[in-house]
Structures are given as structure tokens and as C-alpha cells.
Amino acid sequence: QVTSFQGVAVRSLCTSSPYEHPEHGRLVYKGNLAKAVLGVRFFSYSTSIFNLFMMPYIILKTGIGFESLFIQAAFYGLIGFFTFVTPVTLHVLTKGYVIRLYYKDEMDTYTAITYNAILAEKATVFHQKDVKIPDITKMFTTFYAKTKSMLVNPTLFQNPQDYHHLMGYDKSFYFDFEDEKETDERK
């Protein structure tokens, strides 16, 4: 592919579309909250690290000391809560948020890209047959890929058929009346 830029020919070496990944396949989903999730988690981690380094200095320099052991425990417990529990809670709530989802037609596999605990991208590869839809709607789970919960927004799929295939809605419905009769007879 050759294009002209101010009279100079510029050659692009990219042979595939921007929605194709050589290893993962075709891009079928891109989460719109990826930067927000990364930003919130990074901010939480950075404030916790800052807090860990600054609290001993502040306590030593200001001479904050409480006579009561109960008040000291409450103060340090409150500081520890916001230092450790907030980042862990944010990680637990957002670890299943899918940033990008790729699909390989020839192998019928999906690759979900999520953030891990150190804010690096993590790829989870699974087959369509590994997708389980929870019986009860969960707040931060759209489906389970093997045992890992995943969160996607169905309206952000570029093609609705990709979402239907992912969730197994495109499969024919089969109801076995013989199994139903056997369960009725056991009752």
C-alpha cells in the first residue's frame, strides 16, 4: 500500500486490517472503559504506595502519638484499610473487565485481554464451548470463560452476531422430552 504525503511516497508494511491480530485473530469487541479502569487502578496503587512511604515520616516528624492504645489501633487500622483494602477491592471488581476480545474463526477460539494485578495486559484463550452463562445475573459478570468471570457490554460488539455466537445464542435449541418424563416419574 503506497500513499502520498506532501509529494513523498510513504509505504505501509501492514498487510492486514487494523482489526486483525496475527496471534489472536479478528477483533470483535473493544471495551470503552479500558482507560478508565487502568487510570483508577493506577491512581489507587500510586496513592497506596505514597501512603506507605509517607506515613512513617509524618508520624515521626509530627510526633502524632496517642496515649490510648485503642485510639492508636483505630488510627493505624483506618490508614491500613485505605492503603491495602481499596486497591485489592478495585482489583477484584475490575479483573474480569474485557479490554479487547478477539475471535479465531478456524479454531472457534476467543482471546480475552484483561488487566492483571500489576496492570499488565493478560490474555485468556478459551473455546466457545467453555462459555457458561450464570444462572443468576451477577453485577460484574456477563459470562464465565472456563472458571474466570468476564464482563463485556453487549452493545459494544461491532457485529451483534459475534456476541450471539460467543454466548451460544446461535445454537439450535434442543429439548429432550424423554429426560423430562424421567424426572417427572422420579418425583
Disulfide bonds with the S-S distance in Angstrom:
none
